[in-house]
Amino acid sequence: MAVTTAEVTPARVYVEAAKPADPAPLGLAAFALTTFVLSGHNATFIPDLIWIGLALFYGGLCQLLAGMWEFKNQNVFGATAFSTYGGFWMSLGIVVVLAVVSKSFGAELEGSNLPNAIAWFLLAFAIFNTYMLLWSTQVSVAVFLVFLTLEATELLLVIGNFDAANGNANSEWIHLGGWVGIATALVAWYASAAGVINGMKGSSVLPVGAPLSFHGQNAIRHRQHA
C-alpha cells in the first residue's frame, strides 16, 4: 500500500506569540527617579553620591532592558531613547565610581578637569537629545515635554559645568539645571504613570496628548492605501 506524504508529515501548528507588555512605563520611571535624585543634588537639597547606585542599576540597567524590549516591539524611537539613556546613566555612574576608588583615574579628573569633562559629556548627549526632541513630536505631547525639559536641563548643566571649570565652583547655572531636571523627572513620571494605568485599563485614563505633527503619519497612511 502506498503511503502519501500527508500521512507521514505531521501537521504544522502555528501559535501566535503573546505580545510583550509595554516596556515604556518602566523606562520612563527609571529615567525619572534617577534624574530626580541627581537633579535634587544639583539643586543642593539631596546629598551627593546616593544617585550612583540608581544610575548603574535603575536608570542604567533597567532602562537599557526597557530599550531592548522596545526592539522586540519594533519601536525604534523607544528602543533608541531608552537604550541610549540607559547607557548614559551607566557611563556617568561608572566614571564617578572610578574617580572615587582609583587614584590614577581620579587624578586625571582633578580640579577643573572634572566639570570640563562633564560639560563635554553632557553636550554630546544634548546633540543626541536634539534630534530625539524633534522626533518626539511624532509620539505624544507627554513624551515631547520629557525631551524638551531634558534638553533645557542638559544645556543648563553644560553651561554650568563649563562655568565651574573656569573657577565658579558654585555655579547658579548648575543649580538652575537641577531644578529644571526635577521638572523633567516629574513629566517623565507622569508619562510613566499614564503608560501603566492606560495599559492596565486599555483606555486613556491619563491623557498623554496626540502627536504634535501628523504629516509623517498621513504620508504613511497614503503609502499603505496606495
Residue pairs with C-beta under 8 A, 6 or more apart in sequence:
19 73
20 69
20 72
20 73
21 199
22 73
22 195
22 199
23 65
23 66
23 67
23 69
23 70
23 73
23 78
23 82
24 66
24 70
24 75
24 78
24 82
24 191
24 192
24 195
25 191
25 192
25 193
25 195
25 196
25 199
26 62
26 63
26 65
26 66
26 192
27 62
27 63
27 66
27 67
27 70
27 78
27 81
27 82
27 86
28 146
28 188
28 189
28 191
28 192
28 195
29 188
29 189
29 192
30 58
30 59
30 62
30 63
30 66
30 86
31 59
31 63
31 82
31 85
31 146
31 185
31 188
32 184
32 185
32 186
32 188
32 189
32 192
33 54
33 58
33 59
33 185
33 189
34 51
34 54
34 55
34 58
34 59
34 60
34 89
35 59
35 150
35 153
35 181
35 184
35 185
35 188
36 181
36 182
36 185
36 186
36 189
37 46
37 50
37 51
37 54
38 51
38 54
38 55
38 181
39 153
39 177
39 178
39 179
39 180
39 181
39 182
39 184
39 185
40 46
40 178
40 182
41 47
41 48
41 50
41 51
41 178
42 157
42 174
42 175
42 177
42 178
42 181
43 175
43 178
43 179
43 181
43 182
44 175
44 178
49 96
49 100
51 93
52 93
52 96
52 97
53 93
54 89
55 89
55 90
55 92
55 93
56 89
56 90
56 93
56 94
56 97
59 85
59 86
59 89
60 86
60 87
60 89
60 90
60 93
61 86
61 90
62 86
63 82
63 83
63 85
63 86
63 89
64 82
64 83
64 86
64 87
64 90
65 86
66 78
66 82
66 86
67 78
67 79
67 80
67 81
67 82
67 83
67 84
67 86
68 79
68 83
70 76
70 77
70 78
70 79
70 82
70 83
71 79
73 79
77 132
77 135
77 136
77 138
77 139
80 132
81 132
84 125
84 128
88 125
91 121
92 121
95 121
98 105
98 106
99 105
99 106
99 109
99 114
100 106
109 117
112 164
112 165
112 166
112 167
113 165
115 161
115 162
115 164
115 165
116 161
116 162
116 165
118 157
118 161
119 157
119 158
119 160
119 161
119 162
119 165
122 154
122 157
122 158
122 161
123 154
123 158
125 154
126 151
126 154
126 155
126 158
129 147
129 150
129 151
129 154
130 151
132 147
133 144
133 147
133 148
133 150
133 151
136 143
136 144
136 146
136 147
136 148
137 144
137 211
137 212
137 213
138 211
138 212
138 213
138 216
138 217
139 211
140 191
140 208
140 209
140 210
140 211
141 208
141 209
141 210
141 212
142 187
142 190
142 191
142 194
142 208
142 209
143 191
143 208
144 209
144 212
145 187
146 184
146 187
146 188
146 191
149 180
149 181
149 183
149 184
149 187
150 184
152 180
152 184
153 177
153 180
153 181
153 184
154 177
156 173
156 174
156 176
156 177
156 180
157 173
157 174
157 177
157 181
159 173
160 171
160 172
160 173
160 174
160 175
160 176
160 177
161 171
161 174
163 171
163 173
163 174
164 171
164 174
190 206
191 208
193 206
194 205
194 206
194 207
194 208
195 208
197 205
197 206
198 204
198 205
198 206
198 208
211 217
